[in-house]
Amino acid sequence: MTQDKTAFVEVFGDSPLIKVLDFLMTYREFDYSLSDISKETSVGWNTLQTFFFGLVEKNIVKETRQIGRAKLYKLNEENPVTKKLIELNNAITSRAIDEEVQNQQIKI
């Protein structure tokens, strides 16, 4: 994951939960192992495990498949809460883009 903060992370802070949700929303077409999620979000393995399975229980994240011993997960886009999170992320991102365009026009 890039070191630049997304608009979602800038608004809600860079707590481990927010960083994981942001990553899963940004790359929601793909599924990831817990090791991959930990690495890509810079969230420690132990920290990730403190909240990740709560997301699975709430059906915000779903298990997609298993490769060897590794289970893979992705955002559950069918969940109504997840749909609202994605809408919110899109609105925040759109506003950030509009503000950046406006700032660039002022500089010209």
N, C-alpha and C positions, 0 to 999 in steps of 0.2 A: 504494500500500500504506500502511496506517495506520502511524503512528510507534510505536504500542504493539507490544511484542514478543509474539509468540505463545509458547505454552508450549514448543513444539518449539525455537524459537530460544533461549529462556531456558535450556533444558537443554543444547543443543549449541553455543551461542555464535552470534554473528552474523557468522560468516565469510561471504564471498561465496557459496561453495557451499551452505552451509546456508540462507542467505536465498533463493537461487534454488529449491532443493528445497522449502522451505517454501511459497513462492509457488505453485509448480506443483502441490503437493499441495492447497493451500487452494482454488485455482481450477482444479482438474483437468478440469472440464467444458468448458473453453474452450482454444483454441489461440492462441499468441502469436508475434509476430515477435521476433527477438533485440533489436530496438530497444525493443519494448514491455517485454520481460523486464528489460532493463537499466534502463529508466525506473522501472518499478514496484517494483523491488527496491533501487534506488539502488546498483546494482553497475555500475561503469564498463564501457564497451564492451570495452576491451582486456582487462580482468580477466575479463569474462564469456567472452571467446573463448579464454582460457587453459585453461578446463576444460569448457566446454559441449559441445564436440564429442566429448569423452571420454564424457560421459553418453549421447550419441547412439550412439557406438560400442558401448557396453555395453548398449544397448537399454533404458535407463532412461527416456530421452526419445526420442520419435519425431517425424519430420517428418510433418505431416498434409496440407499442401497448399501451393500457391504462389499468391500474389496479386501480379501484376506481377513484380517482381524479388525480392520479400520471401518467404522461406520461413517457414512457421508451424510451431510445435512445441507438443507437449503431453506430459504425463507418460504413459508407456506402462503402463497399468494391467494389462496382460496379463503383464508381466514378473514372475517370482516374487520378485525382489529388491525391486521397486517395491511389490508387494503387502505385503511385510513392512515396508517403510518406512511405508506408509499405516497398517498395523496399529499400528506403534510410535507414530506421530503420534496416532492415535486414543486409544491408551492414555495417552499423556502428557497430552493435552488433557482426557480424562475425569478423570484424577487431579487436574489443576489446577482443574477445575470443582468437583470434590468438596471440595477444600481451601478454595476460595473460599466455597462454600456453608457449610462448617463455620465459617469465620471470620466470616461474616455472622451466623450463629446465635449465636455467642459474644458479638457486639456488641449483640445485642438484649436 
